[in-house]
Amino acid sequence: MVFLTVGMFWLLTWRERRAPRDAAARNMVQGWVARQKATANRWVTAAAIAAGGTTLLMGGLHWLRVWNP
């Protein structure tokens, strides 16, 4: 799950860098606290996606075992 979390973090970072922003947001310089909040938000989002994906995978494997004796 750690590897999935790190992978999701990288994908979210890549997506944010590629996402088109408006001119005002592009010209605004973020402070240190704002950057730390954005990074923490990205890690929490990545962990939530990884946990949900792991839960779905393990649940699916469980039900495959239940249906196929």
Secondary structure as the mmCIF struct_conf table of DSSP 4:
data_model
#
loop_
_struct_conf.conf_type_id
_struct_conf.id
_struct_conf.beg_label_comp_id
_struct_conf.beg_label_asym_id
_struct_conf.beg_label_seq_id
_struct_conf.end_label_comp_id
_struct_conf.end_label_asym_id
_struct_conf.end_label_seq_id
HELX_RH_AL_P HELX_RH_AL_P1 VAL A 2 ARG A 18
BEND BEND1 ALA A 19 ALA A 19
HELX_RH_AL_P HELX_RH_AL_P2 ALA A 23 ASN A 27
HELX_LH_PP_P HELX_LH_PP_P1 MET A 28 GLY A 31
HELX_RH_AL_P HELX_RH_AL_P3 TRP A 32 TRP A 67
#
